[in-house]
Amino acid sequence: MAKLSLSLLLFFFFIFCINIGTVEPLNRAAHSQARTFVEASCRTTRYPALCVKWLTRHASSNTPPTAQQLTRTALTVSLYRARHVRSYLVKVAKELKATKAKEYPVVRDCLVEIDDSVSQLSQSVRELCRLDPKAEMMSDDMYWHIDNVDTWVSTALTDASSCVEEFPGQRMSKMKATIKSKVLNVAQLTSNALALFHRYAAAAAIEKHP
């Protein structure tokens, strides 16, 4: 069900950005080229193995993805995971609040931070779609979009990292360990997405600089 939900999210996301690119099945040769491109790109991230694991799984074009397409996919995956964690935290927070558990305040605070991450990532995905890869040079408008994406993804990463820091140490309940693991995954995926975005933005600035 989780894989199906992510596939649907990616599908609707690419429909939303249909003016930039279309989604087609991969053939074997193209898949190999796409994986090579993904692996090379992921080497610039902090968590390359995690990057390759998620992005090769969702490669979706007959040719190796462009840097912008790869960044879009990375951000969409981060958004999907953040939404998944938010739903989990909502459920846990309700249960803890009902029983007046002492863990409720920290889980509530984490939920607020992850909810903000979801909002920031949602905005960054939409903003990235507004960048025109066919533009011949960088304009003030493109720099504006790039700055917005950078700000929002950085904020999403800070929020997720802050939540992880709410659960220090090794000895903790199973519930806390599960939350920390789930949120850490969001933080790592968002860190990778930010690194790929920086790589894309830097390359675009050099290529399109008048």
C-alpha positions in Angstrom: 0.0 0.0 0.0 2.9 2.4 0.9 4.6 1.7 -2.5 1.3 2.2 -4.3 0.7 5.5 -2.5 4.2 6.8 -3.5 3.7 5.7 -7.0 0.4 7.6 -7.2 2.1 10.7 -5.7 4.9 10.6 -8.2 2.3 10.1 -11.0 0.2 13.1 -10.1 3.3 15.2 -9.4 4.6 14.6 -13.0 1.2 15.3 -14.4 1.4 18.7 -12.5 4.7 19.3 -14.1 3.7 18.0 -17.5 4.9 21.1 -19.3 8.5 20.1 -18.2 8.5 16.4 -19.0 6.4 13.3 -19.5 6.5 9.9 -17.9 7.2 6.8 -19.9 8.3 3.2 -19.1 12.0 2.4 -19.0 13.6 -0.1 -21.4 16.5 -2.1 -20.1 19.3 -0.1 -21.8 17.8 3.2 -20.8 17.3 1.9 -17.2 21.0 1.1 -17.1 21.9 4.6 -18.3 19.4 6.1 -15.8 20.9 4.2 -12.9 24.4 5.2 -13.9 23.3 8.9 -13.9 21.5 8.5 -10.6 24.5 6.8 -8.9 26.9 9.6 -10.2 24.5 12.3 -8.9 24.0 10.6 -5.5 27.8 10.6 -4.9 27.4 14.3 -4.1 24.9 13.7 -1.3 25.5 12.9 2.3 23.7 9.6 2.2 24.5 8.2 -1.2 23.2 4.6 -0.6 19.8 5.9 0.5 19.8 8.3 -2.4 20.4 5.5 -5.0 17.9 3.2 -3.2 15.0 5.6 -3.6 15.8 7.4 -6.8 16.6 4.3 -9.0 13.4 2.7 -7.7 11.3 5.6 -9.1 13.2 6.3 -12.3 10.5 7.1 -14.9 11.7 8.1 -18.3 13.1 6.4 -21.4 16.3 8.4 -21.1 18.5 9.2 -18.1 16.7 11.9 -16.1 17.9 15.5 -16.2 19.3 17.1 -13.0 16.0 18.9 -12.6 13.9 15.8 -13.0 16.1 14.0 -10.5 15.7 16.8 -8.0 12.0 16.8 -8.5 11.8 13.1 -7.8 14.1 13.5 -4.7 11.9 16.3 -3.3 8.7 14.3 -4.0 10.1 11.2 -2.2 11.0 13.4 0.8 7.5 14.9 0.8 5.9 11.5 0.6 8.0 10.2 3.6 7.3 13.4 5.6 3.5 13.0 5.1 3.8 9.3 6.1 5.6 10.2 9.3 3.1 13.0 10.0 0.2 10.6 9.8 2.0 8.2 12.2 2.8 11.0 14.7 -0.9 12.2 14.6 -2.0 8.7 15.6 0.6 8.4 18.3 0.0 11.9 19.7 -3.8 11.2 20.0 -3.1 8.0 21.9 -0.6 9.6 24.3 -2.9 12.6 24.9 -5.8 10.3 25.7 -3.8 8.5 28.3 -2.1 11.7 29.6 1.3 10.0 28.9 4.4 11.9 29.9 5.8 11.4 26.3 3.0 13.5 24.8 4.7 16.9 24.9 7.8 15.8 23.0 5.7 13.9 20.4 3.4 16.9 20.0 6.4 19.2 19.4 7.9 16.7 16.9 4.5 16.6 15.1 4.5 20.4 14.8 8.0 20.3 13.3 7.2 17.6 10.8 4.0 19.3 9.8 6.1 22.3 9.0 8.4 20.1 7.0 5.5 18.9 4.9 4.4 22.4 4.2 7.9 23.5 3.3 8.5 20.5 1.0 5.1 21.0 -0.7 6.0 24.6 -1.5 9.4 23.6 -2.8 8.0 21.0 -5.1 5.6 23.5 -6.6 8.3 26.1 -6.9 10.7 23.8 -8.7 8.1 23.2 -11.3 8.1 26.9 -12.1 11.8 26.8 -13.2 12.0 26.7 -17.0 14.8 24.3 -18.1 14.5 25.6 -21.6 15.4 29.2 -20.7 18.5 30.4 -22.4 19.8 32.4 -19.5 19.3 32.9 -15.8 16.8 35.7 -15.0 15.9 37.5 -11.8 12.7 35.4 -11.8 14.7 32.1 -12.0 17.0 33.2 -9.2 13.9 34.0 -7.1 12.5 30.5 -7.6 15.9 28.9 -6.8 16.2 31.0 -3.6 12.7 30.0 -2.6 13.4 26.3 -3.1 16.7 26.5 -1.2 15.0 28.3 1.7 12.1 26.0 2.0 14.0 22.7 1.7 16.6 24.0 4.2 13.8 24.8 6.6 12.3 21.4 6.2 15.6 19.8 6.9 16.1 21.9 10.0 12.6 21.0 11.3 13.2 17.3 10.8 16.6 17.4 12.4 15.2 19.3 15.4 12.7 16.5 15.9 15.4 13.9 15.8 17.3 15.9 18.5 14.3 15.6 20.8 15.1 11.9 21.2 18.8 11.8 22.4 20.7 8.8 23.6 20.4 5.1 22.9 18.2 3.9 25.7 14.6 4.8 24.9 11.2 3.1 24.6 10.2 1.3 21.4 7.8 4.0 20.6 10.5 6.8 20.8 13.0 4.6 18.9 10.4 4.1 16.1 9.7 7.8 15.9 13.3 8.8 15.8 14.0 6.2 13.1 11.2 7.4 10.9 12.0 11.1 11.3 15.7 10.5 10.8 14.8 8.9 7.4 12.9 12.1 6.5 15.9 14.2 7.5 18.3 12.1 5.5 16.1 12.1 2.4 15.6 15.8 2.6 19.4 16.4 3.1 19.9 14.4 -0.1 17.3 16.3 -2.0 18.8 19.6 -0.9 22.3 18.4 -2.1 20.9 17.4 -5.5 19.1 20.7 -5.8 22.3 22.6 -5.0 24.0 20.6 -7.7 21.3 21.3 -10.2 21.1 25.0 -9.4 24.9 25.5 -9.6 25.0 23.8 -13.0 22.1 25.8 -14.3 23.6 29.0 -13.2 26.9 28.2 -15.0 25.1 27.0 -18.2 22.6 29.8 -18.4 24.8 32.7 -17.2 24.7 35.5 -19.8 
